[in-house]
Amino acid sequence: MTDSTPTEKYSPLHQIHVDAGASFTDFAGWQMPVRYSSDLAEHHAVRTVAGLFDLSHMAEIIVTGPGAAAALDYALAGKISAIGVGQAKYSLLLTPDGGIVDDVVVYRTHPERFAVVANASNRFPAAAALAARASGFDATVVDESDEIALIAVQGPQALAIVESLTRVDGGLVLPVAPGDLKYYWSTLGSYLGEEAMVGRTGYTGEDGFEIYVSNDRAARLWNDLVAAGTDRGLVPAGLASRDTLRLEAGMPLYGHELSLHTFPVQAGLGRVVNLKKEGNFVGRAAVEAGPPEGARMLVGLRAEGKRAGRADYLVYSGDTEVGVITSGALSPTLGYPIAMAYVDPGVTEPGTPLFIDVRGTRIPATVVPLPFYKREAK
């Protein structure tokens, strides 16, 4: 008899999190920090100063070769061949039926090399789909997830903190100043003499940077960032605050707003699909045909009071059930309950009054545009 129990995975920063008093949760087989102090404190730190996230559970799938750009144009919904070296692009890996295998960020690091960053829960389906779709092209797909650590600094002070590591003896050497990186651009440099990639990307609605290094450099980088940021108010932040931050920013989460049965247009991601690009891509015909008539659409909901709707709570118009919540919380930044929900097409207009069934009590709610929160441009 063999033991079929999945083996728990641990970040290369696991002991640091233990020493910091983190509480852990299972996430796609990984033991990841859910919080260090309190969800609220970590959330507010990211909105006002900066938070430090360990995202080493994310998947990094490398596509290389003369046909890499063409392979990704076929494999993904966006026109990946159009992005320049150093640029990043949010895209979707679709099923032939138009559903979503995963949402990914693609970095073009060289003319013939791309890094596709996928969700931890979809690492293997995404890697398998990319490999299968690249098989007809002069391209190679390699899953390097086990060798790469990812640390994110998010918040108004993120730039100052990352800049401090690029100064003399800071360890991080970049060909451009972090402040010169535009949003959704990246650069290759080195950290402690080994290649590192820094992207000005994130999943919180704030300015921030994501830094990719080898596993054996991760602990030193984390400690260096803590040392650089503590006086500025930087705090380690867990997955709980990350979830409320992305919810306020109206960013979808796979398994909640996105699934194999969700069409991009239903999730408000129709713009991510480039139907103008030449040639076929997986899912094109299904996307062009559109979702079934009457398919529910994703909306934002603002509720009254302090009781928040949660995932799977039902949404009503009068006595008629018209939708279901996918994510919800009492917004730490805004101070009122917010939620994203899939609702019937007839109740999607902003201002539409609805009700959320919160454990048997109907809570008044109103359809509002997404995102709920948007940082001020500077």
Secondary structure, DSSP 8 states (H G I E B T S, - for coil): --------EE-TTHHHHHHTT-EEEEETTEEEEEESS-HHHHHHHHHHS-EEEE-TTSEEEEEESTTHHHHHHHHSSS-GGGS-TTBEEEEEEE-TTS-EEEEEEEEEEETTEEEEEE-GGGHHHHHHHHHHHHTTSS-EEEE-GGGEEEEEEESTTHHHHHHHHTSTT-SEE-SS-GGG--TTBEEEEEETTEEEEEES--SSSS-EEEEEEEHHHHHHHHHHHHHHHGGGT-EE--HHHHHHHHHHTT---BTTTB-TT--GGGGT-GGGS-TTSSS--TTHHHHHH-S-TT--EEEEEEESSS----TT-EEEETTEEEEEEEEEEE-TTTSSEEEEEEE-GGG-STT-EEEEEETTEEEEEEEE-S-S------
